Amino acid sequence: MIKPLSLIALILCIIGIALFFYEQDADKGLENLSGQALLKELDTKSLNKIRVQSSEGLLELHQSLEGWKEIGLDYPLSAEKIQEFLLELTDLRLGDLITKNPERHALFQLLAPPDDKQEWDEDKHAITVSLMRGDDSKLLEIHLGKDREQGSGQYLRYAGADEVYLLPESLEIDTDPNEWLSKSLLKINDEMIHKISFQNSSDPKFTLNYDNESKRWSVLEDPEAELKDDAISDITKRLKDLSFTKILSGELSDNSTGRTQLTGLDVALADGNIYSLQVGENENADGNHVLSLRMSIQIESDSPDLRKEMERFNQKTGGRLFEIRSWEAKDLLKKQADLLKED
């Protein structure tokens, strides 16, 4: 006669064997996508929107006739950044199939994100990436989970699917809108700059003037003063490729951003364009400086083409505060004494 404990053990053993073969049979009917491309092909002509949902909120990048923009900041995006991201998606291939059990999604941080941001659990919810058409139908939607604990890779599943795959390499997604922006503010030839007027908060106004014949800079108010060539070069090089790190919130008069004291620069170009910059002399909380700028036109150079260029530029930059790195701001926060050779 079989003892009760032995009988229980036998029953559990039979159940375990049955479950094993049940899962094996279920796996036979499962389409294993290991080794296949994450995105077989991408019709970029129909791609209208990239959406990233994370613990930081919803990031939406939209494509229009004017190019890509982020819906919140309404500012042009970097075409190179978009292209690199899409190329990375199309190059990815799925690794091993890890599980098809939906009860294990939380373990791999692959639960679909909640509608309410307050309910987000970073240990359970995934970053969701969606590529969408103009009618909001989806070209691709994936959930990105945690990185593999031992070795390289990241867990992933397609939205609406149970199967969890391991990507051979982690797919890093920038969730901050500022990381997608086109950071260039000015792209000018430094040879076009022929006048720079400075108005520092603690110094009288002075103007640097470039003479085409002598190929030399001078101080308009003191033509005999000798200038440091390298100091002038630092200024023109900075203006030539002026860029920012991020767009800041707040009005232009908001002194909480570190703009209690300002240095103004009017940069006049040979083609008639004038760029007016206001640079905060004080560092903000992040240790950087704040800048605003607008474009105008010299009266004698006014033309329909230049006016359209000015309107486009001011529509993009007008009324915005840009953060620039401290070491870049120092090239623009110059006093006249900084530029003069010592006697």
VENTA-V546668 format. One record per residue. N is the residue number from 0. SS is DSSP state (alpha for helix, beta for strand, coil for the rest). Layout:
# VENTA-V546668
n=N ss=SS
n=N ss=SS
This chain:
# VENTA-V546668
n=0 ss=coil
n=1 ss=coil
n=2 ss=coil
n=3 ss=alpha
n=4 ss=alpha
n=5 ss=alpha
n=6 ss=alpha
n=7 ss=alpha
n=8 ss=alpha
n=9 ss=alpha
n=10 ss=alpha
n=11 ss=alpha
n=12 ss=alpha
n=13 ss=alpha
n=14 ss=alpha
n=15 ss=alpha
n=16 ss=alpha
n=17 ss=alpha
n=18 ss=alpha
n=19 ss=alpha
n=20 ss=alpha
n=21 ss=alpha
n=22 ss=alpha
n=23 ss=alpha
n=24 ss=alpha
n=25 ss=alpha
n=26 ss=alpha
n=27 ss=alpha
n=28 ss=coil
n=29 ss=coil
n=30 ss=coil
n=31 ss=coil
n=32 ss=coil
n=33 ss=coil
n=34 ss=coil
n=35 ss=coil
n=36 ss=beta
n=37 ss=coil
n=38 ss=coil
n=39 ss=coil
n=40 ss=coil
n=41 ss=coil
n=42 ss=coil
n=43 ss=coil
n=44 ss=coil
n=45 ss=coil
n=46 ss=coil
n=47 ss=coil
n=48 ss=beta
n=49 ss=beta
n=50 ss=beta
n=51 ss=beta
n=52 ss=beta
n=53 ss=beta
n=54 ss=coil
n=55 ss=coil
n=56 ss=beta
n=57 ss=beta
n=58 ss=beta
n=59 ss=beta
n=60 ss=beta
n=61 ss=beta
n=62 ss=beta
n=63 ss=beta
n=64 ss=coil
n=65 ss=coil
n=66 ss=beta
n=67 ss=beta
n=68 ss=beta
n=69 ss=beta
n=70 ss=coil
n=71 ss=coil
n=72 ss=coil
n=73 ss=coil
n=74 ss=coil
n=75 ss=beta
n=76 ss=beta
n=77 ss=coil
n=78 ss=alpha
n=79 ss=alpha
n=80 ss=alpha
n=81 ss=alpha
n=82 ss=alpha
n=83 ss=alpha
n=84 ss=alpha
n=85 ss=alpha
n=86 ss=alpha
n=87 ss=alpha
n=88 ss=alpha
n=89 ss=alpha
n=90 ss=alpha
n=91 ss=coil
n=92 ss=beta
n=93 ss=beta
n=94 ss=beta
n=95 ss=beta
n=96 ss=beta
n=97 ss=beta
n=98 ss=beta
n=99 ss=coil
n=100 ss=coil
n=101 ss=alpha
n=102 ss=alpha
n=103 ss=alpha
n=104 ss=coil
n=105 ss=coil
n=106 ss=coil
n=107 ss=coil
n=108 ss=coil
n=109 ss=coil
n=110 ss=beta
n=111 ss=coil
n=112 ss=coil
n=113 ss=coil
n=114 ss=coil
n=115 ss=coil
n=116 ss=alpha
n=117 ss=alpha
n=118 ss=alpha
n=119 ss=coil
n=120 ss=coil
n=121 ss=coil
n=122 ss=coil
n=123 ss=coil
n=124 ss=beta
n=125 ss=coil
n=126 ss=beta
n=127 ss=beta
n=128 ss=beta
n=129 ss=beta
n=130 ss=beta
n=131 ss=beta
n=132 ss=coil
n=133 ss=coil
n=134 ss=coil
n=135 ss=coil
n=136 ss=coil
n=137 ss=beta
n=138 ss=beta
n=139 ss=beta
n=140 ss=beta
n=141 ss=beta
n=142 ss=beta
n=143 ss=beta
n=144 ss=beta
n=145 ss=beta
n=146 ss=beta
n=147 ss=coil
n=148 ss=coil
n=149 ss=coil
n=150 ss=coil
n=151 ss=coil
n=152 ss=coil
n=153 ss=beta
n=154 ss=beta
n=155 ss=beta
n=156 ss=beta
n=157 ss=beta
n=158 ss=coil
n=159 ss=coil
n=160 ss=coil
n=161 ss=coil
n=162 ss=coil
n=163 ss=beta
n=164 ss=beta
n=165 ss=beta
n=166 ss=beta
n=167 ss=coil
n=168 ss=coil
n=169 ss=coil
n=170 ss=coil
n=171 ss=coil
n=172 ss=coil
n=173 ss=coil
n=174 ss=coil
n=175 ss=coil
n=176 ss=alpha
n=177 ss=alpha
n=178 ss=alpha
n=179 ss=alpha
n=180 ss=beta
n=181 ss=coil
n=182 ss=coil
n=183 ss=beta
n=184 ss=coil
n=185 ss=coil
n=186 ss=coil
n=187 ss=coil
n=188 ss=coil
n=189 ss=alpha
n=190 ss=alpha
n=191 ss=alpha
n=192 ss=beta
n=193 ss=beta
n=194 ss=beta
n=195 ss=beta
n=196 ss=beta
n=197 ss=beta
n=198 ss=beta
n=199 ss=coil
n=200 ss=coil
n=201 ss=coil
n=202 ss=coil
n=203 ss=coil
n=204 ss=coil
n=205 ss=beta
n=206 ss=beta
n=207 ss=beta
n=208 ss=beta
n=209 ss=beta
n=210 ss=beta
n=211 ss=coil
n=212 ss=coil
n=213 ss=coil
n=214 ss=coil
n=215 ss=beta
n=216 ss=beta
n=217 ss=beta
n=218 ss=beta
n=219 ss=coil
n=220 ss=coil
n=221 ss=beta
n=222 ss=coil
n=223 ss=coil
n=224 ss=coil
n=225 ss=coil
n=226 ss=beta
n=227 ss=coil
n=228 ss=alpha
n=229 ss=alpha
n=230 ss=alpha
n=231 ss=alpha
n=232 ss=alpha
n=233 ss=alpha
n=234 ss=alpha
n=235 ss=alpha
n=236 ss=alpha
n=237 ss=alpha
n=238 ss=alpha
n=239 ss=alpha
n=240 ss=coil
n=241 ss=coil
n=242 ss=beta
n=243 ss=coil
n=244 ss=coil
n=245 ss=beta
n=246 ss=beta
n=247 ss=beta
n=248 ss=coil
n=249 ss=coil
n=250 ss=coil
n=251 ss=coil
n=252 ss=coil
n=253 ss=coil
n=254 ss=alpha
n=255 ss=alpha
n=256 ss=alpha
n=257 ss=coil
n=258 ss=coil
n=259 ss=coil
n=260 ss=coil
n=261 ss=beta
n=262 ss=beta
n=263 ss=beta
n=264 ss=beta
n=265 ss=beta
n=266 ss=beta
n=267 ss=beta
n=268 ss=beta
n=269 ss=coil
n=270 ss=coil
n=271 ss=coil
n=272 ss=beta
n=273 ss=beta
n=274 ss=beta
n=275 ss=beta
n=276 ss=beta
n=277 ss=beta
n=278 ss=beta
n=279 ss=beta
n=280 ss=coil
n=281 ss=coil
n=282 ss=coil
n=283 ss=coil
n=284 ss=coil
n=285 ss=coil
n=286 ss=coil
n=287 ss=coil
n=288 ss=beta
n=289 ss=beta
n=290 ss=beta
n=291 ss=beta
n=292 ss=beta
n=293 ss=beta
n=294 ss=beta
n=295 ss=beta
n=296 ss=beta
n=297 ss=coil
n=298 ss=alpha
n=299 ss=alpha
n=300 ss=alpha
n=301 ss=coil
n=302 ss=coil
n=303 ss=alpha
n=304 ss=alpha
n=305 ss=alpha
n=306 ss=alpha
n=307 ss=alpha
n=308 ss=alpha
n=309 ss=alpha
n=310 ss=alpha
n=311 ss=alpha
n=312 ss=alpha
n=313 ss=alpha
n=314 ss=alpha
n=315 ss=alpha
n=316 ss=alpha
n=317 ss=coil
n=318 ss=coil
n=319 ss=coil
n=320 ss=beta
n=321 ss=beta
n=322 ss=beta
n=323 ss=beta
n=324 ss=coil
n=325 ss=alpha
n=326 ss=alpha
n=327 ss=alpha
n=328 ss=alpha
n=329 ss=coil
n=330 ss=coil
n=331 ss=coil
n=332 ss=coil
n=333 ss=coil
n=334 ss=coil
n=335 ss=alpha
n=336 ss=alpha
n=337 ss=alpha
n=338 ss=alpha
n=339 ss=beta
n=340 ss=coil
n=341 ss=coil
n=342 ss=coil
